[in-house]
Amino acid sequence: MIHIYCGDGKGKTTASIGLAVRCGGYGKKVLFMQFLKGSYTGELEVLGKCENIKVMRCDKNYGFFRSMSDSDKENIVKCHNENLQYALDNMNEFDMILPGEKLILEAAEEPELPETETIEAIIAKCFPEDKSYNIELDRLLPLRSPIFTDSGDLSELSSSIARMGITEPLLVRSAGNGEYEILSGNRRRAVAEQLMWVKVPCRIGDGKLITDEYAKRIAVETNRQRFPELTISEKIRVSAVLVERAEKELGITSEQSELFNRLNALEQEFLLMLDSGIVGIPDAEVLCRIKGRAVLLDVLKQHPEMKLTSGNIRELSGAGALTEEVVLEILKPKPPVMVAVPAEIISEYLGGKTAEEIS
């Protein structure tokens, strides 16, 4: 029987680990192979303790295939082919063989991919008319799916605009009803509002050409100066737009890029909780697996006194499909636990005072 698990962030590795552990637990022999993965991951500790499970992988992390050098590609292909040949030669010794990720059978040339459009080419195509229009501030809206959550320090920009005005018009597209969505220029709009301006110059793009993908590319790549100071939520959103260029341009590892790709599925409200420290990265990963996050968000908006914690996030993840009643029950404040502490112990920590003096 052959099982095939596919799709980005769909739990391929998790599913295969579950099969391996179950099979090994029944006394069967398992060969667990990983391709294109060489960095440490937690499952290696558990699998390594199972006598019936043999793990095979390269001993070096080469990162994503698309970013490897020619010598790296040759080395990883050689390693994978050797491991695969071992599996073929010893197939009868194992009850289950689990090859993970992709099988690289030969060092074939990768197909030529079309060059990614430069941001200059995208802007030239989407904004064919090199003309600006003065548009009222209250008709300019932020991007529907925001990339950046904070305007940052505006003092230098404000000083420049106060002296010279806005020399680079905002890039916008129609949002209907006489309103426009800002693709590039949210900071300039914020400064104009501080300066009590009524209108700002804008270039209006061709709404038929500006797809959501183009809109995000424009928003990200016209704000490269902000990359060194991105919040966690902004890094997650920017990484999703840059895709294979994220590692180089954001200075992140391949593991971080994969993590950000998973967390990008979270709603903006949860990502902002990452920025504020309400939840941590492990909590956010658990949130990704919760079914019915929309219900959870509704409850949190209606009951601002209720807070997420690592404990109740894990309770929610084990509750199945969420309903309002289930969420309220899990998030409701728990009564404080009263603990009786002997007076002599308290006395020891209060400089030797007697129980009478303490009371």
N, C-alpha and C positions, 0 to 999 in steps of 0.2 A: 504494500500500500504506500502511496506517495502523498504527502501533505505539502501544499505550497502556500506559504504566507507571503503577502506582498502589500506594498503601500507604505509611504513615508509616515513614520510616527504611529504605526498601527499595532505595535507590540509584537513584531516578528521575533525578536530575540527573547522576549518574555515568554511567548508561547512555546518556543523550542526548548527553553530551559525547563519549563513545566513538564514537557513530554520526556525530556532526558531524566529528570529527577524521578518522575513516576515510574519510568521503565527500569531505571537503576534500582529503585526501591523494591521492585519485584524480583530482584536478582538477575536481571538481564544485563548483557554487556552493551554499552553505548559508546559510540565514537562521536564526540561533539567537536565539529570543525568550524572555525571562524575565518572568514576571508575579509581582507581589507580592514581588519581590526587588530591593533597591536598594543593599544594602551591598556592600563589596568582598569578593570571594572569589577564591581563587588561580587558578581556571580562566580568569578573564578575561585574565590575562597571556598564557597560551598561545593562547587563541582569538584574541586581538588580533593575534598575530603571523602568523596564517594568512590569507593574502591572499584565499582563496576563502570565508572565513567572515565574515559580517556579524552582529554582536551588537547586539540592540536590547533595551533595558530602561529603566526610569525612572531618572533621575539622583539620586533621593532615596530613602532608606530610610524607609518609613512604619511598619514593624513589622507585627504581625499585624493582619489585617483587623478582627477582633473588638474590638481595642483602639484603633482609629482614631477620631478625631473626625469629625464630619459633613463638615467642610471637607477633611480628609485623604482621606476616601472619594471625595468629588467630584473632587479633584485626581488621585488615582491611577486612577480610572475613566476620566477624560479622557485621561490619558497612555496607558493601555492600549488604549483604543479607537482612538486615533490610530495606535499601533503596529500594531494588528490591521488597521486599514484599509489601512495601507501594505503589509502582507503580502498582503492580498486584491487590491490594485491591481497588485502586482508579482509575483504568483504565478508567472507564466510565466518570470520571470528566474532563478528558483532551481530547483535539482534536488531540494533537500530543505528543508523548513521544520519547525523544531522549536519549538513553543510550550511553554514550561515552566510548571509550577504550574497555576494556575487561570485561565481566561479570564473576565474581567469585561466583559460586553457592555453593560450599562446600570446606572445607579445606582439599582437597585431596592431597596426597603426590605427589610432582612433579616427573615426570619420571626421572630416572637416566640418566644423560647426560655423554657422554664419556669425560674423562679427557682431557683438552686442552693440546696439546703437549707442552712440555717445550722447551725452546729455545735450550737447550743442545741436546735434542733428535732430533730436526729439523736439527741442524748443523751436528750431527753425521750421520743422514740419507742422507743429501744432499751433504756432503763432506766426502764420505767414504774413500777417499785416503788421508792419513795423510802425505802429501808431498807438499812442496811449490816450486814454479817456479819464477825465476826473470823475471819480465815483464816490458817493457818500459812504462814510465809514459804516453806518448802520445797515448798509446793503452788502457789506463784505463779511462773509462767514468763514469760520475755520474749516479745514478739510473734514469731510464726513467721518473718515477713519483716521484720526489724528496720529501722526508719527511722533511729534514733539509735544510734550506736556507742559513745558515751562519756557517762558521767553528768555530766561537767564538775565544776566546783567545788561541793562539797556543804557547805562550812563554814557558810554563812549558813542554809541549809535545816536543817542538823543542829542548829544553835543554836536555831532556831525550834521544831523538833519536840521537842527536849529540854525546852524550857520549857512548851510548850502542847500537845504531843501532835500527832497527825495530825488536823487539823480537817476536811480534805477527803478523804473516802474514795477509795481507788483504784477505777478502773473496770476490770472484768474480764469475761471471757466463759469459758464452760466449754471446757476442752481435752480432756475425757474422763478417765476413770480417777481422778476426784476431784481433778484439777488444773485450774488456771485460767490463762488467758493475759492478761497485763496490757496493757490498751489505753492507760491513762493512769495513771502513778504509779510508774514504774521508779525514779525518783530517791528517792521516799519509801520504797520498799522497800529501796533501798540504804542509806539512812540508818538505817532500822529495824534492818537487819542489823548496822551499825556499833554501834548502841546495844544490841545483843544482845537485841532484842525477839524474841518467839516468834511473835506474831500481829500483823496490821494490819487496820484496818477496810476493807471492800471492798463496793462495789455490784456485784451480779451482773446482767449484761445478758441480754436475751432472745436466746439462741443462734440462734433461727430468724430473727430480724430483723437481727442484726449480720453483714452480709456482710463479706468481706475489704476491700471498698472503704470501707465505713463504719468498719471497724477502723482503717484507715490514716488516714482523715480525723480520727478521734478522736485518734489518736496524734500527728498533726501539729498539729492546731489547738488542742490543749490544751497545747502546748509553744511557743507563739509567742514567749515571752520568750527562747527559745534561738536564734531566727533570726539575730541579729547575729553569733553565734559558731559557726555551723555549719562542720563540716569539709567538704571537697569531696564525699566520699561522701554525707554527710547532705544537702547541697544537691541532689545528683542525685536522691536518693530523695524529698525534700520537694517538689522541683520537679515530679516525676511525679505527686504527689498533688494539688498545687495547680493544675496544668495552666495554664489561661489566666491565672490570678492570680499565677503564679510571678514574672513580670517585676516587677510592682508590689511584691509583698510581700517578695521576696528582693533587690530592687534589682539585677536582672540584665538584660542586653540580650536582644533577641529571638534573636540569634545564639547567646548562651550557653544560652538556653532550649532551642533546637533541639539544641545539642550535648549538654546534659544528658539530653534525651529519648533520644538515641542511646545514650549511655553507661549509661542505666538498664537496658539489656539485659544488662549484665555481672553476673556472679556477685559476691556480697558480698566474697568473698576478694580479687578483683581490685580492687574499689573501695577496700578497705582498703589495698591497695598504693599507691593514689593518695594516700591520707592520709599514709602513711609516707614517700612520696617514692621508693619503689622503682621505680615507673613514672611517667611524665609523661602529660599529656593526649594528646599525639600517639601515644604507645605504647598508651594505652587505646583510642584510636580504631582502631588496627590490631588490637588484641585482639578488638574487636567483630566483625571480619570473619573471625576464625579459626574454622574448623569443628572441633569436637571439643574444646572448652575443658574439658569434664569430664575427659577423658583427661589434659590438661595439669595440671589441679588435682590429680588423683590422684598423678601423678608428683611434683609439688612437695611434697605431703604425705608421701610415702614417702621422698623424698630432700631433706630440708631444706637440705642443703649446696648444692643447685643453686639458682641465682638467675636471675631474668629480667633481661635487659638490652635496650636498644633494638635492638641487633644481632640477638640471638637471637629476639626477638619478630618481627622482620621475616623471619627465616629460617622461623619457624613458620608465618607467614601465607602463605608461598609453598610450603609443603609439602603443600597439599591437606588431605584428611581425615586427622586425626592418629591415629597409633597409639602405643602405649607405646614401641615400639622407635624410632620416628622422633623422639619427644620426647626420649628419653634420649640419642640420638645428637647432637641439636642442643644440648641443655643441658649435656652433659658438659664439664667444665673443659678448656679448650684449653691445651696446653703453652706455657710462656712463650717469647717470642721473644727470642733472644740477639742483641744488637747490639754489635759491636766499635767502640769509640770511641777514636780516636788519643789518646795521652797528652798531646800538646801542646794539644789542645782542652780536655781535662780540666784541665790546668795553668792555662789561661787563666781558667777559672771558679773555681779554687782559689787565687787570689792569686799566680799565677806560680810555684808550686812545681814543681820538676823531677819527672821520672818516677820517679827513685830516691826522692825524698822522699815522693811519693805512695804508692809501694809499701811 
